[in-house]
Amino acid sequence: MELGNISKPTYGPGPEAPGSSTPGLVTMAHGFLRLVQPKPLPIELRSLQGTSVLLLSFFLSQLLFYELGFLICAATGLLFIILVPLAGCCFCCWRC
């Protein structure tokens, strides 16, 4: 095994993502994530050490606003999980 020059290493290209057999689905998933959460996490929300309760509640409200897209998607999903079986049960039980 050859180590090469340790004091001045030469670096090759970085690791590449493995090829996908479904590039359409990968593109669609990345598009959805960019739609739901377009901005990166703000720097001030990354560390919350040594903060007071008032600042902590402000940071929590900012974090919930940051995650608003995912919260809306989760609420819509739960609504469909509850309403679709209920509507199916109503159509099956009380068909005209």
C-alpha positions, 0 to 999 in steps of 0.5 A: 500500500503506497501512502504517497507524500504525507507532508503534502498530500494530493487530493482527488475529486470528492466522493460522488453521489451514487447513481440512481435508478430512478432519477425522476423520483430523486428530482421530484423529491428534491423539488418538493423539499425546495418547495416546502423549505426553501431557506436554510436554518438561520444561524441564530437558531442553531445554538440555544445555550445560555438563553433565557425563557423569553428568548427561548420562546422567541426562538421556538416561534421562529423555528416553528415558522421555519418548519411551517411548510412541513407542518402544513404537509403533516396536517394535510396528511393527517386530515386525509388519513382521517377523512378518507376512511371516514368517507369510505365508511359512510359510502359503504354503510349508507349507500343509496 
